[in-house]
Amino acid sequence: MTDIPALNVQNLTKTYANGFTALKGASLTVPQGGFFALLGPNGAGKSTMIGIISSLFRPTAGSVEIFGIDLLKNPSTAKQYLGVVPQEFNFNQFEKVEDILITQAGYFGIPASEAKPRAKKLLTALGRWDKRDTKSRALSGGMKRRLMIARALIHKPKLLILDEPTAGVDIELRRSMWEFIQQVNREENTTIILTTHNLEEAEQLCKRIAILDHGEIRINTDMKSLLAQLSVETFVLDLTQPIDTLPTVNGITKLAQPDAQTLEVTLTEGERLNDVFTQLTEQNIEVASMRNKANRLEELFMGLVESKDDAGLQGAYDE
């Protein structure tokens, strides 16, 4: 069973009635147990692919298997393995929080006697058990997000799809949500597929990544290998004391001074940050802190989706 992919999408095509083709033979395999990022710019086809996997609509061509079950031939069986957290809140606004979970469990044949302790466990873990008797319309946006996650997990799916789950969520709540999701991934071996515009989240959480662009999968590899392809990286150095002029640092492609107490160092392959520190120390310039100017995955992502050289990218990155 462990050799069977959690998700296997092959040659998926979707053409809408107006003639627009959102997916153009996209293929994607997601192994069991991982934390997987599915990224792409707006209009790339992500929502269409998730809609097909969620059985909201049928593809024009191609196949989808969830843990080896053909979604198109056996949708009710395949969906037993699947939980989805969509972008939009789509529960009954007048139903109580606990009742929403118990009702959802009933769709999967789970009796209330089993659903109630499961609902309590999920709501407690997500910090919302105290809101169990509250009508969902009274919840804040962050609380509704957590309710959506609990509802998707009530039937213990083996594959969980999170579609922009932290959109509009504050930093503190986002961190607690990810701690919970990582625990689900780790302790229950639930495969997670994440779509997000927060590329920092994707880099920190996901071990593998696929990039969908113009209806096609352009990248499908592990995160470490993809980031290793980054040939240029910019660091921001905060200095302990302001300096009047830009220092001289030999052997470095680019050095800039946005203000008197900040330097920006751009390194290309083979250039070493330690050499920068050594030369700055020799000039009595002390660095107080350092950070990346941009998220590494963001730099790669923007370069990939803006590039016109599809063939070259495929050769450089595909496994």
N, C-alpha and C positions, 0 to 999 in steps of 0.2 A: 504493500500500500504506500509505503514511503517513496517509492519510485514514481508514483503517479503525481503529476503536477497539480497544485491546488487550482490553477486556472490554465487552460490551454485554449488560446484563441488562434484560429487559423484562417488566413485569407479573408478576413472580415471586410465586407463592403456594405455601405449603406448609401443609397441614393434616394433623396426625398422627392415628393410629388412635384416640387417646383424645378426639379432637374439638378439640384445641388448635390454633389457627392461628398459626404462628410468623411467617409472612410474608404480607402482605396487599397483593399487587399491587405489590411494590417494583420500581422501575426505576433503573438505575444505568449510566452510561457513563464509562469510564475511558480517556482518550486515551493514545496510545503514548508511551513514553519518560519518563513522569513518576514522581514519588514521591507516592503517594496514600494518605491516611488514611481508614480506614473505622472510625468510632467509634460507640459506643452503650452505654447502661447494660446491666447484666446482664439477660438475658432479652429483649433488644431484637430478636434474630433474626440476629445476626452469625454465630454458629456454624452455624446452619441454612443461611444463604446460602453460607458457605464450604464446607459439606458438599455442597451441590448443585453448586457450581462444581468441586469436587474429585471429583465423581461418586460420592460415598459413598451418596447416595440421590437419588431423582428428585423433582422438584417436582410439586405437584398441578396447577399450570398455569403458563404463562409460558415464556420462552425465555432461553437463555444462549448467547452467541457469544464465542469466544475468537479474536481476530484474524480475524473473519469466518467462522469455522468453527462450525457448529451443534453444540453439545456433545451434545445429546440424539440427533441423527441420526448424527453422526460422532464418537463419543467418543474413539476411538483416535487419530484425526487431530488433534482439538482438544487432547488432552492432551500431544501432542508439544511444544506451545507453553508448557505450564504446569509450574511447579515450586511445591510447597507445603511450608511448614515449619509443621506443626501444633503445638499446645500440648504434646501428650503425646509422650514418646519411644516410637516404634513400630518400632524396628529390632531385629534379632536380637541379644540381649544376649551371646550366646556366639560371635558372628562378629567377626573382626578388623576394625579400622577401615577399612583399605584395601579389604578384601574387600566390605564393605558398599557402598562406592561403585561398585566394579566390577560387583557383582551388580545394583545399581540401573541402571547404564548398560545392562546386558544387556536389561532390560525395554524399552528404547527402541531395541534393535537395534544398539547400539554395541559393536563387538568389543573384547576386552580390550586389544588392541594400541593402540587409541585411548583407551580408558578409563584406562589406567594413567598416562600422562603428564598427562591432565586431572586425575586424582585427586591426583597429586603437586603440581600447580600449586595446586589448591584448598586442600589440607591445609597446604601451605607458607604460602600467603597468610593462612590462619587460624591459623598457629602451631601446627599439630598434626601435621606430617609425622613428627616423632620418635615419635608414638604409632601409626604406621601398622600395626604388628604387635601392638598391644595389643587384647585382647578388649574390646568396648565396655562390658561391665558394670563394668570396672575404671576407667572414666573418671569424672571429677567431673561435677557437673551442668553447669557452664559448658562443659566439653569436649564433653559430649553435645550441647549447644545448637549448638556450632560444627560438629559432625559432621552434625547435621540440616540445617544450611544448605548444607554441602558436598554432601550427598546430593541436595538439591533442585536444585542447580546443575549436577550432573554431566552432564546432557544439554543444557546451554546453553539453558534455556527463555527465551522472550521476555517471559514474564509470571511474576513471582515473588510469591507470597502469603505473608506473614509473620504468623502468628497468635500474638500475644503472645510474640515471640521472645526478649525479655530478662527474662521473668518469673523472679525468683529469681536473677538474674545480678548480680554485684557491679559497682560503678561503673566500675572500670578495664577489666574485660572488656567491659562494655556499650559503652564508648567505642570500643574496638578493633573490635568487631563492626560498629558503625555506620560506622566509617571504611571497612571492607571493603565493606559493602553499598552505600554511596555510590559507591565506586569501580566496583562492578559496574553500578550505575545509569548512571554517567557514561560509562564506557569501553565497555561492551557494549550500551548503550542498552536495558537491561532495564527494563521497567516494573515498579514495585514497588507492591504494595498492603499496607499495614500496619494491623493491628488492635492496639491497645494500650490499657492503662489508664493509662499514663504520658503524660499530655497534654503535658508539657514536651517529650518526645521528638517527639510528633506535630507540635508547633508548630515545632520546630527543623529537622525533616527534610523535612516534606511541603509541597509547593506547592499541592496541592488537597485537599479534605476533603469527605467525606459523613458525615452523622450519621443513623444508623438508630435508630428508637425505636418500640416497639410494632409491629414488623413493617413499618414504612413508612419510606421515605427522606424525612427532613424537611428536610435541607440538602444541597445539592450545589453547591459553589462553590469559588473559590480561597481559600487561607488568608488572603492579604492583605486581600481584601474582607471576609471574615468578621470578622477582628480589628478592622477599621475600624469595625464596628458597636458595639464596646465603649464604652459611654458613661460608665462609672465604673471608675476604677482606683485601687488603694491602693498607696502606696509606704512602705517602712520606711526611716527615716533614722537611721543610727547616728552619734551625736555624739562629738566628740573629748573633751568634758568633760561631766560630769553637770550637770543643771539642777534647781532646786528646784520651779519652778512651770511650768505650761503657758504657752508664749509666745502672744502675740496675733499672728495672721496674717490680715489683712483679705482678703476676696474669695475665701476658700476654704470649701468646703462643710463639711469635717470635719477636725479636727485632734485627735489623741489622744496620750497619753503613757503607754505601757505600763510604762515604768520610767524612772529618772532620766537614763539615757543613750540613750533611744530615743524617736523620734517616729513616729507613723503619720499620713500625709497622704492623704486621699481626695479625688480630683479628679473633677469631672464635666466634661462637654463645655464647652470655652471657658475653663476654668481652666488656668493655666500653672504648671508646676513651678518655672520660673525666678523667678516672683514670690515663691514660698515661700522660695527660697534668698536672694533679695535682702532680704526682710524679716527673716529669721533673722540674716543678716550684720549688719544694722543694729542688732540686739539683742545683738551679740557672741556669737552661737551658731554654732559651726563644725560643718559636716557632714563626717564622716570617710568614710562610704560610704553607698550607697543600693542598694536592691533592691526588686523587686516583692513584695508580701506574698503574692500567689497568682499562679500561672501564668495568663496572660491567657486562653488557650484554656479553661482549667478554669472560669474565671468565666463565660464564655459558655456552655460546655457545660452546666453545672449549671442555668443559667437557662433554657436551651432545653428540656432534657428534663423539667424540672419544670413548665414552663408548660402551661396548659390551652388556650391560645389558638392552636390549630393554624393556623387560617386566617390569623391575623395574622402568624404566623411565616412562612408560605409567601409571603405578599405582601412581607414585608420582606427575605427572604434568598434565595429561589430565583432562579436565573438564567432 
